[in-house]
Amino acid sequence: MIAPLAHAQDNYEIQVYGSELVPVHKTMLELHSNFTARGSTLGGHGTFATNHAIHETVEITHGFSEWFEMGFYLFVSERGPEGVQYVGNHIRPRFSIPERFHWPVGLSLSQEIGYQRKEFSEDTWSWEIRPIIDQKIGRAYWSLNPTLDKSLRGPNASGGFVFAPNAQVNFDVTKRVNVALEYYGAFGPFGHFDPYAQTSQQIFPAVNLDFGDDWEFNAGVGFGLTTPTDHLLAKVILGRRVGGKRP
């Protein structure tokens, strides 16, 4: 059950979320570029293989209030045998506790709902619930996303929620350079997790570069630790905030 859900999300939008929202009346434009250097060579259940696939995701997120933002995703895939293919779209409403409350940790809740073509995911409609907990301690930072995935349409729609946690720790090496270790997993349905060898497990050593308050840059190389996981991936996220507060 976990394979289509894990590939549907993680090979397009490989990111551990922080609790901070896009500022009010600003819009974040992001491009997620991912290349699977060593992945599946035979697609399962009628889906395309991932080996040597390039996945591009356009993400547009707008800050509506200090509590709420809304994100929109467009997924595209390019692989030699299939060429450039439209994959699907998701929307992502997210609520967060404002920083002015001065809680000891950051807290927010993201939900992602959307469609992907059956050639890329046997479950064409899915729902993700992503709690986000994070904290900055001096030059160090950690974030935990104990994510739950649910198929809404497809052969796994009758199943329960899949536990797919993400986490990261990072450290400011300089004012401009930050190094990180990111983790992405999928353990199977609650109540009867899959044996570890059949789960999806990835780690990504990554770097974050500070080009200014309105920029985001993240790059990393991912390694799959179990057989169902694509074994070698590269990712780059480039983001730019535009707009500003209205008078």
PLY file of the C-alpha trace (Angstrom):
ply
format ascii 1.0
element vertex 247
property float x
property float y
property float z
element edge 246
property int vertex1
property int vertex2
end_header
0.00 0.00 0.00
2.75 2.46 0.83
4.57 2.37 -2.50
2.17 4.52 -4.58
1.65 7.00 -1.76
5.34 7.36 -1.01
6.33 7.84 -4.65
3.40 10.14 -5.36
4.51 12.66 -2.76
8.19 12.25 -2.00
9.62 12.13 -5.49
7.94 15.41 -6.40
7.97 17.50 -3.23
10.89 16.33 -1.09
10.72 18.71 1.85
10.40 18.65 5.62
8.08 21.48 6.60
8.72 24.13 9.23
5.87 25.70 11.19
6.38 29.26 9.90
3.85 30.51 7.35
4.36 32.76 4.34
3.95 36.35 5.66
0.54 38.03 5.25
-0.15 39.25 1.69
3.10 37.72 0.39
3.30 34.89 -2.14
6.03 32.24 -2.23
6.90 30.88 -5.67
8.89 27.62 -5.53
10.32 25.20 -8.05
11.12 21.67 -6.82
13.46 19.85 -9.23
14.20 16.18 -8.51
16.15 13.57 -10.47
15.98 9.84 -9.70
19.43 8.50 -10.59
18.67 4.95 -9.41
15.03 4.03 -9.09
12.53 1.42 -10.21
13.03 0.17 -13.76
9.65 -1.57 -13.92
6.51 0.31 -12.93
4.11 -1.60 -10.74
0.29 -1.73 -11.00
0.32 0.05 -14.38
2.45 3.01 -13.25
5.55 4.35 -14.99
9.04 3.45 -13.75
10.95 6.11 -11.80
14.52 5.33 -12.94
16.10 8.42 -14.58
12.88 10.42 -14.21
13.01 14.19 -13.76
10.18 15.55 -11.64
9.34 19.25 -11.60
6.87 20.75 -9.15
5.65 24.33 -9.22
4.40 25.42 -5.78
2.57 28.72 -5.20
1.74 29.61 -1.58
-0.04 32.76 -0.39
-0.20 34.08 3.17
-3.76 35.14 3.98
-3.34 35.83 7.71
-0.92 35.20 10.55
-2.84 31.95 11.12
-3.46 30.69 7.57
-1.83 30.12 4.18
-2.91 28.23 1.06
-0.64 26.36 -1.33
-1.17 25.04 -4.86
0.98 22.43 -6.65
1.46 21.48 -10.29
3.39 18.20 -10.87
5.23 17.41 -14.11
7.41 14.40 -15.00
9.93 13.86 -17.80
11.45 10.50 -18.63
12.81 9.35 -22.00
10.26 6.65 -22.90
7.26 8.75 -21.81
8.48 12.29 -22.57
7.07 15.28 -20.70
3.89 14.36 -18.83
1.37 16.24 -16.74
1.07 14.37 -13.42
-1.52 16.17 -11.30
-2.38 18.98 -8.90
-2.73 19.36 -5.13
-3.96 22.11 -2.82
-2.60 22.62 0.69
-4.37 24.69 3.36
-2.22 25.22 6.46
-2.87 26.72 9.89
-0.18 27.77 12.38
0.20 29.25 15.86
1.58 32.81 15.33
5.08 33.55 16.63
3.75 36.44 18.77
2.32 33.84 21.16
5.95 32.90 22.03
5.29 29.19 22.45
8.38 27.09 23.25
7.95 25.17 19.96
6.41 26.06 16.63
3.17 24.28 15.77
1.16 24.11 12.56
-1.16 21.73 10.71
-1.02 21.17 6.96
-3.51 19.20 4.87
-2.79 18.31 1.25
-5.53 17.01 -1.03
-5.24 16.29 -4.71
-5.17 14.24 -7.87
-2.45 12.37 -9.71
-2.88 10.44 -12.97
-3.08 6.67 -12.62
0.08 6.29 -14.73
2.00 7.81 -11.79
-0.01 6.61 -8.80
-2.50 3.77 -8.69
-4.40 5.79 -6.06
-5.47 8.83 -8.05
-6.89 10.92 -5.19
-5.13 11.24 -1.84
-5.31 13.16 1.43
-2.32 14.03 3.62
-2.55 15.28 7.21
0.78 16.75 8.35
1.25 18.05 11.90
4.43 20.14 12.17
6.49 20.67 15.32
9.78 22.58 15.23
12.21 24.57 17.35
15.25 26.79 16.90
17.93 26.40 19.59
20.84 28.75 19.00
22.43 27.74 15.70
20.60 24.39 15.64
17.08 23.62 14.43
14.85 20.55 14.37
11.50 19.78 12.76
9.21 16.76 13.02
6.33 16.01 10.60
4.42 12.88 11.81
2.48 12.66 8.55
-0.61 10.55 7.82
-1.49 9.59 4.22
-4.88 8.32 3.03
-5.98 7.07 -0.38
-9.35 8.56 -1.35
-9.76 6.85 -4.74
-8.01 3.75 -6.00
-7.34 0.16 -4.94
-6.16 1.24 -1.45
-9.07 3.58 -0.71
-10.65 1.09 1.70
-7.47 0.99 3.79
-6.59 3.16 6.75
-4.09 5.96 7.21
-0.44 5.25 6.40
2.13 6.58 8.87
4.79 8.47 6.87
6.94 10.59 9.20
9.47 13.18 8.02
12.09 14.88 10.17
15.17 17.05 9.92
17.95 18.52 12.01
20.14 21.33 10.73
22.89 23.65 11.89
24.04 27.13 10.87
27.68 26.76 9.81
27.84 30.48 8.92
25.28 33.28 8.55
24.71 32.15 4.97
25.31 28.38 5.00
23.28 25.75 6.83
23.78 21.99 6.68
20.96 19.51 7.31
20.09 15.84 7.56
16.54 15.05 6.37
14.61 11.82 6.88
11.56 10.51 4.96
9.76 7.28 5.84
6.56 5.31 5.30
5.74 2.45 7.65
2.37 1.22 6.41
-1.14 1.36 7.89
-1.66 2.05 11.57
-2.30 -1.09 13.58
-0.28 -3.38 11.33
2.93 -1.74 10.17
4.85 -3.49 7.40
8.10 -5.35 8.14
10.97 -2.87 8.08
12.46 -4.32 4.87
9.16 -3.56 3.06
8.88 0.04 4.28
10.10 3.17 2.52
13.15 4.78 4.19
15.28 7.64 2.83
17.86 10.03 4.21
18.99 13.26 2.54
22.16 15.11 3.52
21.32 18.67 2.39
22.48 22.26 2.38
20.44 25.45 2.78
21.86 28.75 1.47
20.69 32.19 2.63
20.38 34.60 -0.30
18.20 37.02 1.70
14.90 37.10 3.59
12.78 36.59 0.47
14.76 33.67 -0.95
14.85 29.95 -0.26
17.46 27.48 -1.53
17.76 23.82 -0.54
19.73 21.06 -2.26
20.45 17.49 -1.27
21.22 13.93 -2.33
18.94 11.15 -1.08
19.75 7.54 -0.36
17.16 4.76 -0.10
17.73 2.36 2.79
15.19 -0.34 1.87
14.29 -2.26 -1.29
10.95 -0.50 -2.06
12.67 2.91 -1.93
14.33 4.63 -4.89
18.03 4.28 -4.07
19.61 7.52 -5.30
17.96 10.90 -5.87
19.06 14.52 -6.19
16.85 17.48 -5.36
16.94 21.28 -5.57
14.32 23.70 -4.19
14.45 27.34 -5.26
11.92 29.77 -3.81
11.20 33.51 -3.98
8.71 35.57 -1.95
6.98 38.39 -3.78
4.45 41.04 -2.80
4.05 42.53 0.65
1.70 43.95 3.24
-1.07 46.18 2.02
-1.42 49.64 3.64
0 1
1 2
2 3
3 4
4 5
5 6
6 7
7 8
8 9
9 10
10 11
11 12
12 13
13 14
14 15
15 16
16 17
17 18
18 19
19 20
20 21
21 22
22 23
23 24
24 25
25 26
26 27
27 28
28 29
29 30
30 31
31 32
32 33
33 34
34 35
35 36
36 37
37 38
38 39
39 40
40 41
41 42
42 43
43 44
44 45
45 46
46 47
47 48
48 49
49 50
50 51
51 52
52 53
53 54
54 55
55 56
56 57
57 58
58 59
59 60
60 61
61 62
62 63
63 64
64 65
65 66
66 67
67 68
68 69
69 70
70 71
71 72
72 73
73 74
74 75
75 76
76 77
77 78
78 79
79 80
80 81
81 82
82 83
83 84
84 85
85 86
86 87
87 88
88 89
89 90
90 91
91 92
92 93
93 94
94 95
95 96
96 97
97 98
98 99
99 100
100 101
101 102
102 103
103 104
104 105
105 106
106 107
107 108
108 109
109 110
110 111
111 112
112 113
113 114
114 115
115 116
116 117
117 118
118 119
119 120
120 121
121 122
122 123
123 124
124 125
125 126
126 127
127 128
128 129
129 130
130 131
131 132
132 133
133 134
134 135
135 136
136 137
137 138
138 139
139 140
140 141
141 142
142 143
143 144
144 145
145 146
146 147
147 148
148 149
149 150
150 151
151 152
152 153
153 154
154 155
155 156
156 157
157 158
158 159
159 160
160 161
161 162
162 163
163 164
164 165
165 166
166 167
167 168
168 169
169 170
170 171
171 172
172 173
173 174
174 175
175 176
176 177
177 178
178 179
179 180
180 181
181 182
182 183
183 184
184 185
185 186
186 187
187 188
188 189
189 190
190 191
191 192
192 193
193 194
194 195
195 196
196 197
197 198
198 199
199 200
200 201
201 202
202 203
203 204
204 205
205 206
206 207
207 208
208 209
209 210
210 211
211 212
212 213
213 214
214 215
215 216
216 217
217 218
218 219
219 220
220 221
221 222
222 223
223 224
224 225
225 226
226 227
227 228
228 229
229 230
230 231
231 232
232 233
233 234
234 235
235 236
236 237
237 238
238 239
239 240
240 241
241 242
242 243
243 244
244 245
245 246
